[in-house]
Amino acid sequence: MTLRIQTTVDSEMLTPRGHAKIMKEINKELGDRHQRRRVKKHFERNAETNPVSGGYRYRRRTDRTQAIKRAEGIDPLRPNFQTGYLRQQILANSIVRATQYLWSWESKGTFKIREGQVAGKGPKHVGLPPWQRRELEAITPEEEEQDTVYMSARYRGLAEEHPEFKRKRRRKVG
């Protein structure tokens, strides 16, 4: 996920390497915040997860998928939830990765395929599909605004306070 911020730091002592370290640290914090505060909402039926008008912009589930959920006694409009296994794996085994440009997370668990699928048509355990990963990483415009404000304030704080991000000058004497 990539958010753009624009801020001015009064110090000219910040190096490109220091900027990269600050951005990596901020992106790691944003990924952790998303995992702690927002991922649980992606498994619940609420205004953000509504496929028609929700802030996460989920795709509409097919009638077949909804019928399967009804047959199993699960709310058919509850997203990313069929047995609870996926939610459990993601909340327990996911790791946040960050670079200076973005954050992402990966889950260390594998995800079971549904019973009844044809044997021999692929592996018994598969990784998370890209469309579902995008859904779980999605944020609403309000959350994006909150993250931008947080990033801007945090960047200024780290750039001005911590000496490890500043340029070290050496002078040769004599």
N, C-alpha and C positions, 0 to 999 in steps of 0.2 A: 504494500500500500504506500502510495507516495502523496505527501502533502507539501505544498509550497509555503514557505514563510519568508517574509522580508523584514529584516530588522537592521538597525545600525548600532554598531558597537563602537564606543568612543576610543577604545584602545587600538592603535595601529600595530600592536605587538603580536597579534594573532596570526599564526602561520597557517598555510593550507593544511598541513598535517594536523594542527590543533583543531581546525574547523572540522576535519574529517572525524577526529576522535569524539568531538562534542556531538556531532550529528549521529554517530553510531550509538553513543550512550543514550541520546534522546529517543532514537528509534527503538532501542531495546526497551526503554521505559514505556513507550507507547504500546508496544506489543504486549508487555506484561499487563498494562492497564486494560487492554482489550480482552486479554484472556481472563483476567480476574473479574472484570465488571460486566462485560458485554456478551461473551460467548454463551452463557447460560440463557440469555434472552433469545438466542437463535433456535432454541429447542422448545420454546413456549409459543402458545397462540396469543398474540398481542397485536397492537396496531402496527408496529414496525414490520412484523412478519406476514402481514396480509398480502397475498400475491397480487391483488388488484390495485390497492392504493397504499401499500406499506412503504415505509422509508427505506427498507433494505432492497427493494425492487426484486423480489423473488419471482421466479417464473411460476406460472400456474401449474399445479399438479394435475395429472390426467385423471379422468373419471375412473380408470382402472386402478390407479394407485389409491384413490380415495375409497373405492369399493373394498380393496384388500384391507385397508386400515379399519374400515367399519366392521368387516368380518372378524377382525382380531380384537375388536372392542376399544379401539384407539380413536381419539378425535381425528377425523379425516383432514382437518385444516391445520393440524399441529405440524409444523415443518421439521424436517430432518430428524424425525422420531418415528421409529416403528417398534423396536423392542427395548430401547434404552442402551443397547450395547455401544452404539456410536458415541452417544453423549458421555458414557462412562469412560471410553477409551480416550476421547479428546480431552476431557477435563483432567484425567489422571496421567496421561502419558505424552502430552504435547510439550514441545520445547520451542521457545521463541528464538529466532535467529535475526540478526540485524546487521546491516551494512550502513554506510553513511548515507545511502540513498533511500532505503526502505526497510521495513521489517516484514517478516513472514514467520509462520510457525509450521512445524512439522510434527506429526504425531508418530510416535515410535511404535504404536500398535498396528495390527493388521485388522482389516474389516471383513467379517464373514459375508459370503454371498448367501442369498436366500435359499432355503431348502426348496427342492422341487425344480431347480434349474438343471438343465441337461448336463450330465457328467461329461467331462472331456472337453467342454467348451470354455476353456480358460482355467485359471488357477482357482483353488479352493479358497484362498485368501487373497484379497486384492488391496491396493492402496486406495486412498480417498479420491473419488473422481474429481476432475478439475472444476466442473460446474458446482459441485457441492462445497469444495474448498473456497471458491469465490463467494458462495452464499455465506459461509461461516466467517469470512474475513470482511464482509460488507459492513459499512457503517452508514448511518443516516447523515443528512446534511447538518443537523444540529450537533451530532457527535464530531463531525469533521471540523466544525467551527470551534468546539471546545478543545479539540486536539491542537488546532492551529494556535489558539491563545496560549495553551500550555507550552507548546514548542517554543514560541517566541519568548515567553518569560523565562523559560528554563535555559534557552540558549544565551540570553543576556547574562543570566546569573552565573552560568558556568564559564563564559568567556571572560568575565570581569573578576571573578573571585579566585579561580584556581590557577596557581602559577605553572602547573605542568602543561597547560595549553598555550602558554605564551612563549615568545621567542627568547632564546638564551643568547646573549651577546658575549663575545669574548674579545678582550683587548690585549694586544701584545704590547708589553711594556719592556723597554730597554733593549 
